[in-house]
């Protein structure tokens, strides 16, 4: 089971363990990670689960798909090259140790 490290805006971090196949957003919500609002419940239609993937992991996570790419234009926080909607990132054993940064605002 992969471990994900959420870097929060206040400088603290939360380590979360989740089963492979789980959406990154679901792992955050299920474990009470602050800053992941997830208003649409994982349908890639609200951009309130926006995260910045740590640069060391961007190749492993891969690029956003077409729908996600469009929704990233509506994030409340600055969009960056490493921006992803956490609902669209599926965890796997290959992503064990994944570090993501939660933006200061989602809405």
N, CA, C and O atoms as CSV, one atom per row, in Angstrom:
chain,resi,resn,atom,element,x,y,z
A,1,UNK,N,N,0.839,-1.181,0.000
A,1,UNK,CA,C,0.000,0.000,0.000
A,1,UNK,C,C,0.883,1.242,0.000
A,1,UNK,O,O,1.757,1.402,0.852
A,2,UNK,N,N,0.636,2.123,-0.977
A,2,UNK,CA,C,1.467,3.319,-1.073
A,2,UNK,C,C,1.201,4.326,0.057
A,2,UNK,O,O,0.087,4.454,0.564
A,3,UNK,N,N,2.248,5.011,0.415
A,3,UNK,CA,C,2.170,6.113,1.378
A,3,UNK,C,C,2.298,7.405,0.583
A,3,UNK,O,O,3.178,7.540,-0.267
A,4,UNK,N,N,1.406,8.356,0.871
A,4,UNK,CA,C,1.428,9.663,0.225
A,4,UNK,C,C,1.706,10.705,1.297
A,4,UNK,O,O,1.164,10.636,2.400
A,5,UNK,N,N,2.546,11.661,0.967
A,5,UNK,CA,C,2.875,12.742,1.891
A,5,UNK,C,C,2.256,14.025,1.354
A,5,UNK,O,O,2.627,14.507,0.284
A,6,UNK,N,N,1.308,14.571,2.109
A,6,UNK,CA,C,0.663,15.826,1.749
A,6,UNK,C,C,1.372,16.951,2.486
A,6,UNK,O,O,1.377,16.975,3.717
A,7,UNK,N,N,1.963,17.872,1.758
A,7,UNK,CA,C,2.584,19.058,2.339
A,7,UNK,C,C,1.506,20.135,2.391
A,7,UNK,O,O,1.009,20.570,1.353
A,8,UNK,N,N,1.148,20.563,3.591
A,8,UNK,CA,C,0.073,21.534,3.774
A,8,UNK,C,C,0.609,22.959,3.721
A,8,UNK,O,O,1.793,23.185,3.971
A,9,UNK,N,N,-0.255,23.927,3.398
A,9,UNK,CA,C,0.191,25.317,3.261
A,9,UNK,C,C,0.858,25.898,4.504
A,9,UNK,O,O,1.680,26.808,4.402
A,10,UNK,N,N,0.502,25.368,5.690
A,10,UNK,CA,C,1.095,25.898,6.927
A,10,UNK,C,C,2.462,25.288,7.236
A,10,UNK,O,O,3.055,25.582,8.274
A,11,UNK,N,N,2.965,24.435,6.329
A,11,UNK,CA,C,4.288,23.841,6.509
A,11,UNK,C,C,4.275,22.465,7.142
A,11,UNK,O,O,5.306,21.793,7.188
A,12,UNK,N,N,3.116,22.035,7.633
A,12,UNK,CA,C,3.036,20.694,8.211
A,12,UNK,C,C,2.819,19.673,7.107
A,12,UNK,O,O,2.498,20.024,5.972
A,13,UNK,N,N,2.998,18.413,7.456
A,13,UNK,CA,C,2.749,17.363,6.477
A,13,UNK,C,C,1.890,16.278,7.099
A,13,UNK,O,O,1.906,16.059,8.310
A,14,UNK,N,N,1.145,15.610,6.244
A,14,UNK,CA,C,0.317,14.478,6.636
A,14,UNK,C,C,0.717,13.289,5.794
A,14,UNK,O,O,0.733,13.366,4.565
A,15,UNK,N,N,1.037,12.194,6.449
A,15,UNK,CA,C,1.330,10.948,5.745
A,15,UNK,C,C,0.084,10.084,5.781
A,15,UNK,O,O,-0.512,9.866,6.836
A,16,UNK,N,N,-0.294,9.600,4.613
A,16,UNK,CA,C,-1.509,8.812,4.461
A,16,UNK,C,C,-1.168,7.523,3.735
A,16,UNK,O,O,-0.439,7.537,2.743
A,17,UNK,N,N,-1.687,6.426,4.222
A,17,UNK,CA,C,-1.544,5.136,3.547
A,17,UNK,C,C,-2.864,4.811,2.873
A,17,UNK,O,O,-3.932,4.959,3.467
A,18,UNK,N,N,-2.780,4.365,1.625
A,18,UNK,CA,C,-3.997,4.036,0.875
A,18,UNK,C,C,-3.760,2.801,0.025
A,18,UNK,O,O,-2.622,2.448,-0.285
A,19,UNK,N,N,-4.839,2.161,-0.340
A,19,UNK,CA,C,-4.735,0.983,-1.190
A,19,UNK,C,C,-4.452,1.398,-2.622
A,19,UNK,O,O,-4.917,2.443,-3.077
A,20,UNK,N,N,-3.690,0.582,-3.330
A,20,UNK,CA,C,-3.463,0.809,-4.749
A,20,UNK,C,C,-4.806,0.847,-5.460
A,20,UNK,O,O,-5.711,0.078,-5.136
A,21,UNK,N,N,-4.928,1.740,-6.424
A,21,UNK,CA,C,-6.167,1.897,-7.169
A,21,UNK,C,C,-7.057,2.995,-6.631
A,21,UNK,O,O,-7.991,3.425,-7.307
A,22,UNK,N,N,-6.779,3.456,-5.418
A,22,UNK,CA,C,-7.548,4.534,-4.803
A,22,UNK,C,C,-7.150,5.856,-5.447
A,22,UNK,O,O,-5.977,6.071,-5.753
A,23,UNK,N,N,-8.116,6.736,-5.654
A,23,UNK,CA,C,-7.805,8.079,-6.137
A,23,UNK,C,C,-7.097,8.853,-5.027
A,23,UNK,O,O,-7.448,8.728,-3.854
A,24,UNK,N,N,-6.125,9.632,-5.392
A,24,UNK,CA,C,-5.392,10.463,-4.437
A,24,UNK,C,C,-6.363,11.328,-3.631
A,24,UNK,O,O,-6.190,11.481,-2.422
A,25,UNK,N,N,-7.373,11.889,-4.279
A,25,UNK,CA,C,-8.372,12.709,-3.597
A,25,UNK,C,C,-9.105,11.909,-2.532
A,25,UNK,O,O,-9.318,12.400,-1.424
A,26,UNK,N,N,-9.490,10.693,-2.854
A,26,UNK,CA,C,-10.219,9.865,-1.899
A,26,UNK,C,C,-9.345,9.524,-0.688
A,26,UNK,O,O,-9.827,9.491,0.444
A,27,UNK,N,N,-8.076,9.274,-0.934
A,27,UNK,CA,C,-7.147,9.001,0.166
A,27,UNK,C,C,-7.067,10.214,1.096
A,27,UNK,O,O,-7.023,10.062,2.317
A,28,UNK,N,N,-7.049,11.417,0.516
A,28,UNK,CA,C,-6.986,12.636,1.321
A,28,UNK,C,C,-8.266,12.839,2.123
A,28,UNK,O,O,-8.215,13.081,3.329
A,29,UNK,N,N,-9.401,12.742,1.462
A,29,UNK,CA,C,-10.690,12.972,2.126
A,29,UNK,C,C,-10.937,11.929,3.215
A,29,UNK,O,O,-11.376,12.270,4.314
A,30,UNK,N,N,-10.661,10.686,2.919
A,30,UNK,CA,C,-10.888,9.604,3.894
A,30,UNK,C,C,-10.027,9.749,5.137
A,30,UNK,O,O,-10.368,9.243,6.206
A,31,UNK,N,N,-8.908,10.447,4.985
A,31,UNK,CA,C,-7.991,10.611,6.108
A,31,UNK,C,C,-7.993,12.031,6.672
A,31,UNK,O,O,-7.109,12.390,7.450
A,32,UNK,N,N,-8.978,12.836,6.286
A,32,UNK,CA,C,-9.143,14.163,6.859
A,32,UNK,C,C,-8.024,15.141,6.563
A,32,UNK,O,O,-7.689,15.976,7.403
A,33,UNK,N,N,-7.441,15.045,5.371
A,33,UNK,CA,C,-6.383,15.988,4.998
A,33,UNK,C,C,-7.026,17.339,4.714
A,33,UNK,O,O,-7.872,17.460,3.827
A,34,UNK,N,N,-6.620,18.353,5.471
A,34,UNK,CA,C,-7.154,19.705,5.276
A,34,UNK,C,C,-6.735,20.250,3.912
A,34,UNK,O,O,-5.628,20.005,3.433
A,35,UNK,N,N,-7.660,21.000,3.303
A,35,UNK,CA,C,-7.344,21.683,2.057
A,35,UNK,C,C,-7.787,20.961,0.801
A,35,UNK,O,O,-7.719,21.533,-0.287
A,36,UNK,N,N,-8.235,19.728,0.915
A,36,UNK,CA,C,-8.779,19.004,-0.237
A,36,UNK,C,C,-10.298,19.034,-0.076
A,36,UNK,O,O,-10.860,18.253,0.693
A,37,UNK,N,N,-10.958,19.933,-0.801
A,37,UNK,CA,C,-12.397,20.152,-0.647
A,37,UNK,C,C,-13.193,19.073,-1.376
A,37,UNK,O,O,-14.110,18.486,-0.801
A,38,UNK,N,N,-12.857,18.810,-2.620
A,38,UNK,CA,C,-13.479,17.735,-3.413
A,38,UNK,C,C,-14.995,17.869,-3.505
A,38,UNK,O,O,-15.721,16.914,-3.233
A,39,UNK,N,N,-15.469,19.040,-3.883
A,39,UNK,CA,C,-16.910,19.299,-3.965
A,39,UNK,C,C,-17.649,18.362,-4.906
A,39,UNK,O,O,-18.789,17.992,-4.624
A,40,UNK,N,N,-17.038,17.969,-6.009
A,40,UNK,CA,C,-17.752,17.155,-6.995
A,40,UNK,C,C,-17.607,15.659,-6.727
A,40,UNK,O,O,-18.163,14.844,-7.463
A,41,UNK,N,N,-16.880,15.298,-5.701
A,41,UNK,CA,C,-16.757,13.894,-5.337
A,41,UNK,C,C,-15.892,13.062,-6.261
A,41,UNK,O,O,-15.977,11.834,-6.244
A,42,UNK,N,N,-15.071,13.699,-7.058
A,42,UNK,CA,C,-14.141,12.951,-7.914
A,42,UNK,C,C,-14.534,12.865,-9.368
A,42,UNK,O,O,-14.056,11.985,-10.084
A,43,UNK,N,N,-15.392,13.756,-9.823
A,43,UNK,CA,C,-15.848,13.728,-11.208
A,43,UNK,C,C,-15.105,14.675,-12.140
A,43,UNK,O,O,-15.512,14.863,-13.287
A,44,UNK,N,N,-14.032,15.266,-11.663
A,44,UNK,CA,C,-13.225,16.202,-12.463
A,44,UNK,C,C,-14.075,17.352,-12.998
A,44,UNK,O,O,-13.920,17.772,-14.145
A,45,UNK,N,N,-14.973,17.853,-12.151
A,45,UNK,CA,C,-15.836,18.935,-12.616
A,45,UNK,C,C,-15.851,20.150,-11.685
A,45,UNK,O,O,-16.713,21.018,-11.818
A,46,UNK,N,N,-14.900,20.219,-10.739
A,46,UNK,CA,C,-14.928,21.377,-9.845
A,46,UNK,C,C,-13.548,21.974,-9.547
A,46,UNK,O,O,-13.470,23.141,-9.163
A,47,UNK,N,N,-12.497,21.242,-9.704
A,47,UNK,CA,C,-11.125,21.712,-9.466
A,47,UNK,C,C,-10.843,22.073,-8.010
A,47,UNK,O,O,-9.931,22.853,-7.739
A,48,UNK,N,N,-11.621,21.511,-7.054
A,48,UNK,CA,C,-11.387,21.807,-5.638
A,48,UNK,C,C,-10.565,20.727,-4.942
A,48,UNK,O,O,-10.532,20.651,-3.714
A,49,UNK,N,N,-9.910,19.902,-5.735
A,49,UNK,CA,C,-8.981,18.905,-5.176
A,49,UNK,C,C,-7.601,19.093,-5.795
A,49,UNK,O,O,-6.800,18.162,-5.873
A,50,UNK,N,N,-7.350,20.307,-6.226
A,50,UNK,CA,C,-6.108,20.698,-6.879
A,50,UNK,C,C,-4.907,20.472,-5.962
A,50,UNK,O,O,-4.942,20.831,-4.785
A,51,UNK,N,N,-3.862,19.885,-6.497
A,51,UNK,CA,C,-2.590,19.726,-5.781
A,51,UNK,C,C,-1.445,20.012,-6.742
A,51,UNK,O,O,-1.613,20.011,-7.961
A,52,UNK,N,N,-0.277,20.255,-6.158
A,52,UNK,CA,C,0.961,20.364,-6.921
A,52,UNK,C,C,1.772,19.112,-6.629
A,52,UNK,O,O,2.151,18.860,-5.485
A,53,UNK,N,N,2.036,18.332,-7.663
A,53,UNK,CA,C,2.848,17.131,-7.500
A,53,UNK,C,C,4.302,17.573,-7.370
A,53,UNK,O,O,4.779,18.398,-8.149
A,54,UNK,N,N,4.996,17.027,-6.393
A,54,UNK,CA,C,6.401,17.359,-6.220
A,54,UNK,C,C,7.152,17.004,-7.503
A,54,UNK,O,O,6.896,15.963,-8.109
A,55,UNK,N,N,8.068,17.860,-7.908
A,55,UNK,CA,C,8.759,17.687,-9.194
A,55,UNK,C,C,9.443,16.335,-9.337
A,55,UNK,O,O,9.558,15.821,-10.450
A,56,UNK,N,N,9.892,15.758,-8.250
A,56,UNK,CA,C,10.563,14.458,-8.339
A,56,UNK,C,C,9.613,13.330,-8.716
A,56,UNK,O,O,10.060,12.240,-9.072
A,57,UNK,N,N,8.310,13.576,-8.642
A,57,UNK,CA,C,7.320,12.534,-8.920
A,57,UNK,C,C,6.470,12.787,-10.163
A,57,UNK,O,O,5.634,11.950,-10.506
A,58,UNK,N,N,6.658,13.912,-10.843
A,58,UNK,CA,C,5.766,14.244,-11.959
A,58,UNK,C,C,5.805,13.212,-13.075
A,58,UNK,O,O,4.766,12.914,-13.666
A,59,UNK,N,N,6.950,12.669,-13.373
A,59,UNK,CA,C,7.035,11.665,-14.446
A,59,UNK,C,C,6.277,10.398,-14.066
A,59,UNK,O,O,5.626,9.789,-14.915
A,60,UNK,N,N,6.356,9.994,-12.793
A,60,UNK,CA,C,5.647,8.799,-12.341
A,60,UNK,C,C,4.130,8.986,-12.358
A,60,UNK,O,O,3.388,8.066,-12.701
A,61,UNK,N,N,3.684,10.169,-11.991
A,61,UNK,CA,C,2.249,10.450,-11.957
A,61,UNK,C,C,1.701,10.587,-13.376
A,61,UNK,O,O,0.575,10.177,-13.656
A,62,UNK,N,N,2.495,11.160,-14.257
A,62,UNK,CA,C,2.065,11.345,-15.640
A,62,UNK,C,C,1.302,12.647,-15.833
A,62,UNK,O,O,1.019,13.365,-14.875
A,63,UNK,N,N,0.975,12.936,-17.075
A,63,UNK,CA,C,0.290,14.194,-17.385
A,63,UNK,C,C,-1.220,14.087,-17.189
A,63,UNK,O,O,-1.768,12.986,-17.145
A,64,UNK,N,N,-1.884,15.226,-17.071
A,64,UNK,CA,C,-3.342,15.218,-16.966
A,64,UNK,C,C,-3.990,14.797,-18.290
A,64,UNK,O,O,-3.423,14.999,-19.364
A,65,UNK,N,N,-5.191,14.207,-18.194
A,65,UNK,CA,C,-5.933,13.877,-19.413
A,65,UNK,C,C,-6.643,15.137,-19.914
A,65,UNK,O,O,-6.536,16.195,-19.294
A,66,UNK,N,N,-7.353,15.032,-21.010
A,66,UNK,CA,C,-7.983,16.192,-21.635
A,66,UNK,C,C,-8.976,16.925,-20.762
A,66,UNK,O,O,-8.927,18.152,-20.676
A,67,UNK,N,N,-9.881,16.203,-20.110
A,67,UNK,CA,C,-10.882,16.822,-19.241
A,67,UNK,C,C,-10.201,17.500,-18.060
A,67,UNK,O,O,-10.538,18.628,-17.701
A,68,UNK,N,N,-9.252,16.812,-17.467
A,68,UNK,CA,C,-8.521,17.389,-16.332
A,68,UNK,C,C,-7.766,18.632,-16.763
A,68,UNK,O,O,-7.752,19.635,-16.050
A,69,UNK,N,N,-7.148,18.570,-17.912
A,69,UNK,CA,C,-6.395,19.716,-18.447
A,69,UNK,C,C,-7.293,20.955,-18.521
A,69,UNK,O,O,-6.873,22.051,-18.150
A,70,UNK,N,N,-8.502,20.782,-18.989
A,70,UNK,CA,C,-9.452,21.897,-19.075
A,70,UNK,C,C,-9.841,22.402,-17.693
A,70,UNK,O,O,-9.893,23.612,-17.473
A,71,UNK,N,N,-10.115,21.494,-16.756
A,71,UNK,CA,C,-10.538,21.903,-15.409
A,71,UNK,C,C,-9.424,22.610,-14.645
A,71,UNK,O,O,-9.700,23.443,-13.781
A,72,UNK,N,N,-8.199,22.295,-14.946
A,72,UNK,CA,C,-7.085,22.955,-14.261
A,72,UNK,C,C,-7.040,24.451,-14.550
A,72,UNK,O,O,-6.388,25.201,-13.824
A,73,UNK,N,N,-7.726,24.891,-15.602
A,73,UNK,CA,C,-7.812,26.328,-15.892
A,73,UNK,C,C,-8.721,27.050,-14.900
A,73,UNK,O,O,-8.755,28.281,-14.877
A,74,UNK,N,N,-9.466,26.293,-14.073
A,74,UNK,CA,C,-10.425,26.893,-13.149
A,74,UNK,C,C,-10.018,26.750,-11.685
A,74,UNK,O,O,-10.851,26.934,-10.797
A,75,UNK,N,N,-8.767,26.427,-11.420
A,75,UNK,CA,C,-8.323,26.307,-10.035
A,75,UNK,C,C,-8.299,27.669,-9.356
A,75,UNK,O,O,-8.026,28.685,-9.995
A,76,UNK,N,N,-8.588,27.686,-8.055
A,76,UNK,CA,C,-8.579,28.930,-7.291
A,76,UNK,C,C,-7.147,29.419,-7.069
A,76,UNK,O,O,-6.888,30.623,-7.085
A,77,UNK,N,N,-6.234,28.496,-6.867
A,77,UNK,CA,C,-4.821,28.838,-6.683
A,77,UNK,C,C,-4.119,28.804,-8.038
A,77,UNK,O,O,-4.625,28.232,-9.003
A,78,UNK,N,N,-2.975,29.412,-8.086
A,78,UNK,CA,C,-2.188,29.462,-9.317
A,78,UNK,C,C,-2.001,28.068,-9.922
A,78,UNK,O,O,-1.666,27.114,-9.219
A,79,UNK,N,N,-2.216,27.967,-11.210
A,79,UNK,CA,C,-1.931,26.715,-11.917
A,79,UNK,C,C,-0.435,26.693,-12.228
A,79,UNK,O,O,0.140,27.692,-12.662
A,80,UNK,N,N,0.172,25.547,-11.999
A,80,UNK,CA,C,1.607,25.366,-12.260
A,80,UNK,C,C,1.802,24.167,-13.183
A,80,UNK,O,O,0.862,23.421,-13.457
A,81,UNK,N,N,3.019,23.995,-13.652
A,81,UNK,CA,C,3.334,22.868,-14.531
A,81,UNK,C,C,3.084,21.532,-13.844
A,81,UNK,O,O,2.838,20.530,-14.516
A,82,UNK,N,N,3.144,21.503,-12.513
A,82,UNK,CA,C,2.960,20.256,-11.765
A,82,UNK,C,C,1.547,20.116,-11.190
A,82,UNK,O,O,1.296,19.216,-10.388
A,83,UNK,N,N,0.631,20.989,-11.589
A,83,UNK,CA,C,-0.744,20.939,-11.093
A,83,UNK,C,C,-1.463,19.691,-11.586
A,83,UNK,O,O,-1.337,19.287,-12.743
A,84,UNK,N,N,-2.222,19.093,-10.668
A,84,UNK,CA,C,-3.089,17.961,-11.013
A,84,UNK,C,C,-4.341,18.055,-10.161
A,84,UNK,O,O,-4.333,18.647,-9.082
A,85,UNK,N,N,-5.412,17.466,-10.656
A,85,UNK,CA,C,-6.596,17.261,-9.837
A,85,UNK,C,C,-6.384,15.930,-9.150
A,85,UNK,O,O,-6.197,14.909,-9.811
A,86,UNK,N,N,-6.413,15.932,-7.834
A,86,UNK,CA,C,-6.090,14.699,-7.108
A,86,UNK,C,C,-7.109,13.596,-7.358
A,86,UNK,O,O,-6.811,12.423,-7.134
A,87,UNK,N,N,-8.301,13.951,-7.816
A,87,UNK,CA,C,-9.297,12.923,-8.133
A,87,UNK,C,C,-8.922,12.120,-9.372
A,87,UNK,O,O,-9.476,11.046,-9.605
A,88,UNK,N,N,-7.995,12.625,-10.158
A,88,UNK,CA,C,-7.617,11.964,-11.406
A,88,UNK,C,C,-6.301,11.196,-11.293
A,88,UNK,O,O,-5.846,10.607,-12.273
A,89,UNK,N,N,-5.692,11.194,-10.121
A,89,UNK,CA,C,-4.433,10.467,-9.894
A,89,UNK,C,C,-4.768,9.181,-9.151
A,89,UNK,O,O,-5.251,9.221,-8.019
A,90,UNK,N,N,-4.517,8.062,-9.773
A,90,UNK,CA,C,-4.740,6.751,-9.154
A,90,UNK,C,C,-3.447,6.292,-8.494
A,90,UNK,O,O,-2.388,6.274,-9.121
A,91,UNK,N,N,-3.548,5.927,-7.239
A,91,UNK,CA,C,-2.371,5.489,-6.505
A,91,UNK,C,C,-2.002,4.058,-6.889
A,91,UNK,O,O,-2.860,3.236,-7.209
A,92,UNK,N,N,-0.704,3.791,-6.847
A,92,UNK,CA,C,-0.183,2.454,-7.121
A,92,UNK,C,C,1.057,2.269,-6.264
A,92,UNK,O,O,1.562,3.221,-5.668
A,93,UNK,N,N,1.539,1.049,-6.209
A,93,UNK,CA,C,2.760,0.787,-5.447
A,93,UNK,C,C,3.933,1.593,-5.990
A,93,UNK,O,O,4.843,1.950,-5.242
A,94,UNK,N,N,3.915,1.882,-7.294
A,94,UNK,CA,C,4.981,2.684,-7.901
A,94,UNK,C,C,4.996,4.114,-7.365
A,94,UNK,O,O,6.017,4.798,-7.449
A,95,UNK,N,N,3.864,4.571,-6.810
A,95,UNK,CA,C,3.772,5.924,-6.270
A,95,UNK,C,C,4.002,5.986,-4.763
A,95,UNK,O,O,3.731,7.010,-4.136
A,96,UNK,N,N,4.496,4.906,-4.183
A,96,UNK,CA,C,4.810,4.906,-2.756
A,96,UNK,C,C,5.812,6.013,-2.463
A,96,UNK,O,O,6.868,6.079,-3.092
A,97,UNK,N,N,5.488,6.877,-1.516
A,97,UNK,CA,C,6.356,8.000,-1.175
A,97,UNK,C,C,6.019,9.268,-1.940
A,97,UNK,O,O,6.736,10.264,-1.833
A,98,UNK,N,N,4.938,9.246,-2.710
A,98,UNK,CA,C,4.505,10.414,-3.478
A,98,UNK,C,C,4.342,11.618,-2.565
A,98,UNK,O,O,3.736,11.523,-1.497
A,99,UNK,N,N,4.887,12.750,-2.991
A,99,UNK,CA,C,4.745,14.003,-2.253
A,99,UNK,C,C,3.915,14.959,-3.096
A,99,UNK,O,O,4.230,15.220,-4.257
A,100,UNK,N,N,2.847,15.481,-2.492
A,100,UNK,CA,C,2.040,16.502,-3.151
A,100,UNK,C,C,1.886,17.686,-2.211
A,100,UNK,O,O,1.845,17.534,-0.990
A,101,UNK,N,N,1.802,18.858,-2.804
A,101,UNK,CA,C,1.655,20.106,-2.054
A,101,UNK,C,C,0.229,20.609,-2.233
A,101,UNK,O,O,-0.253,20.743,-3.358
A,102,UNK,N,N,-0.440,20.886,-1.119
A,102,UNK,CA,C,-1.811,21.375,-1.148
A,102,UNK,C,C,-1.760,22.902,-1.239
A,102,UNK,O,O,-1.101,23.541,-0.418
A,103,UNK,N,N,-2.445,23.499,-2.223
A,103,UNK,CA,C,-2.447,24.959,-2.340
A,103,UNK,C,C,-3.173,25.628,-1.168
A,103,UNK,O,O,-3.923,24.984,-0.434
A,104,UNK,N,N,-2.935,26.912,-1.013
A,104,UNK,CA,C,-3.557,27.638,0.091
A,104,UNK,C,C,-5.058,27.758,-0.053
A,104,UNK,O,O,-5.766,27.835,0.951
A,105,UNK,N,N,-5.566,27.775,-1.284
A,105,UNK,CA,C,-7.010,27.905,-1.463
A,105,UNK,C,C,-7.509,26.972,-2.557
A,105,UNK,O,O,-6.797,26.663,-3.513
A,106,UNK,N,N,-8.755,26.532,-2.390
A,106,UNK,CA,C,-9.392,25.647,-3.372
A,106,UNK,C,C,-10.653,26.288,-3.960
A,106,UNK,O,O,-11.067,25.932,-5.062
A,107,UNK,N,N,-11.252,27.210,-3.250
A,107,UNK,CA,C,-12.490,27.837,-3.735
A,107,UNK,C,C,-12.388,29.337,-3.646
A,107,UNK,O,O,-13.329,30.042,-4.007
